[in-house]
Amino acid sequence: MLKPQSDVFIVLPSAELLLRRTKAVLYLYDPWVGKSLFQNRPLAEVVGYSAEQIAEIGNSWRELMHPEDILRFARHRDKLKKLRGDQEAQFEFRLRDPQGNWRWFVSHDTQYQADPAGRTAVVVGHATDISRQKQAESRLELFVDELAHRARNFHAMIQAIVTMTFRKTGKHQFLDAVNARLGALSQANDMLVRNNWRGLPLAEVVALALKPHFQNGLVSLNGDTIDLRSRSTSARAVSSAK
């Protein structure tokens, strides 16, 4: 038994129970024969297949692995044969779950036994599910792409503002007009950020453009509710300013 700092005693599990309860798939693999010598559980079990389904699948990882990853695995196995000492080889691959979705895994392999010439004879490794990490990476990529897209649109809009204002105003009024329109654009974007870029009601955009005139009570708004998309919101705010 192991006694930690608290008064709770922990009964150390047997090696068999420990291997069964861990979330990772642990294995010994012969890269020359291409066969697992030991595996604490089938990969299909981690993916969610029942014992009956696993019995039908047989050599589960090849049956469930994405075809593209099966082709890549041949190169990975060649790397395993060349491992020396504490060198590690990683391999990311996809497995099909019972619902037909692809789950991502990563394996970490190192040399366990070597032959007299120092070549890897047996590899020890573990494979873990990284699907959530891959999903997070995918969402981040979408966010970066969207951010870049909005930045390009924002740059194009500023160019259009400057060009349009220069053509329609005199030299002395140019700076004030540009500042007013850029200010309206900035405020419109602030409003869109608060609304998660889902667009805004037309009334809010008009109120933004006419804000200085509301103070004297000469302006009021009424009418049907009309929603604008995010791009239209910025354009309407800019065109109404000054």
N, C-alpha and C positions, 0 to 999 in steps of 0.2 A: 504493500500500500504506500501511497505517496501522501505526505501531509504538507499542504501549502501553508502560507502564513496565517490563513484563517483557521477556524476550528473544524472545517469540513474535510473529511477524509475521502480521497478518491481511490477507488479500486482500479488498479492498472489493468487494462483489457489484455486479452491474449493477442498474439500476433495475428491470428486468423480473424478475430473480431475487428481488430484495428484496420486490417486490409479491406474488410467488407464495408466498414462504416465510412472510410475516407471517400470524399467526392471525386478524387482523381482516379484515373485508370493507371495502375502501376504494372509494369511488364518487364520481362527479359526477352530480348529479340536477337535472333541469329540472322545477320544481314546477308550472309553467304547462302543460306538455305532459303531465306525469306519466310521464316516461321517464328511465331511466338513460342518461347520455351516455358513461359509462365505469364499469367495475367490474372489480376485479382478479381476482375469481372469483365464481361463482354462490353464493348463500347455501346452496343445496342441497348443494353440495360440502362446506361447513363442517359441515352437519348429518350428513353421512355417505352421501349418495347417490352411486352410481357414475356414470361418464360416460354410460353407456347410459341410465340412469334420468333423468339430467338432460336428455338430448336429448328424452325423451318428455314431461318436465314442461313445458318451454318457459319461460314467464315465471314462474320458480320461486317467487319470494317470494309472489305472489298465490295460486298453487296450493297452497302449503304453509302459509300463514299461517292462524291461528285465525280463524274467522268474526267473532268479536267484535272482534278487533284490526283486521280489514279495515275494519269500520265506523268504528272510532276513527281509522284512518289518514287519513280525509278531513279531520278536524279538524286533524290534525298537518300535513298538506300546506298547509292555510290558514295555519298558523303560519309555515311555511317561506317563504311569499310575503311575509310581513311582517317578516322578519329584516332587521336593519340593523347595519352595522359588524361588531363582534365578538360580537354576540348569538348565543346557542346555543339550540337546541331539542333536547330529548331525547324519545325514544319507545321504550317497552318493548313487546315483542310476542313472540308464541309461534309457533314453526315445528314442524311435525310431522316427526319423523325416520322412517327406513325401518321401524322397529319399531312405529310408531304412537304413540310417546310425544311429549309436547309439550316442546320445549326453549325456554328463555327467552333473548331477545336484547335489547340496548339499543343504540340508534343515537344518535350525537351529530352534529348538523348545524349548520353555520355558512355564512355567505354567502361565495361564491367569486367571483362576478361580479355586478355590479349594472348596471341600465340607466341611461340619462341622468337619470331621475327619482329614482334611488337605490333603486328596488325590486330585490329579489333576482331575478336572472335565472338563476343557476346556484348550486346548493348543493354544498358539499363535505362529506363525512361519512364516518363509519366505524361499523360494527356489530360487536359482540362478544358472545360467548356468556356469559350470566350465570346459567346453570342452577344451578350449585353455590351461588352466592350466594342464589338464590331458595329452594333446598332448605334452606340454613342458616337463612334467615329463617322458613321454615315450621316448622322444628324449634323455633326460639326461641319462636314464637307458641304452639306446643303446650305447651312448657315453662311459659310464663307462665300459660296457661290452667289447666294442672294445678296450678301453685303457688297460684293464686288459689282453685281448688277445694279444695285441701288446707287453705288458710288458713281458708276458711269452715267446713269440717268441724271444724277444730281449735277455732275460736271457739265453735261449737255444742257441742262436747264439754266445753269448760271451763264453759260455762253450765250444762250438765246436771250436771257434777260438783258445782258449788257448790249448785245447787238440791237435788240428791239428798242431799248431805251435810248440809245445813241441816235437812232433814226427818227424818233418821235419827239425828242426834247432838244431844247437849245443847250449850248455849251454850259451855261451857268446853272441850269436846272438838272444837268445830267447826273451829278454826284448825288444830289438829294433823291432823285427818282430811283437810281440804282439801289441806294441804301434802303429806301422804303420797300422796294420789291424784294430785296434779299432778306429784309427783316420779316416780311410777310411769309416768305418761304420757310425761314427758320421757325417761326411760330407754328406754321402749318405742320412742319415735320415734328415739332414737339408734341402737338396734339395727336398726331398719328402714332407716335411712340407710346403715348399713354393709352392709346386704343389698340395697341398690338398690331399696327399697320393694317387694320381691317377697313380703313376708310372712315369717313365721317358724314354725319347729316349735312346737307347743303346749308341749312340754317346756321350751323356753327361756323362754316367757312365764310358765309356772308357777314356774320357778326364779327368775325375776326377782321375782315377788310374794312368794315364800317365802324369799328370800335371808337375812333375819336369823335364820331358824330352822335353817338348815343348819349354823351354826357349832357348835351343841351336839350334832350328830350324831343328833338324834331324827327327822330327816326324810330320806327318800330317794325317788327317783322311778324308776318303771318303767312300761312300757306300750308300746302300739303308737305308731308315728310318725304324727303328724297335723299337717298344715300348715295354718296360718291365713292368711287374706288380711290385707293391711296394716291395713284398717279394723278387722277383728275382733281383731287383735293389740293395738291400742291399747285397745279396749273391754275386753278380758279383763284386761289389766294393771291398768287403773283399777279395775274392779269387784273385783279380788282384793286390792287394797291396803287396809290398815287395816280 
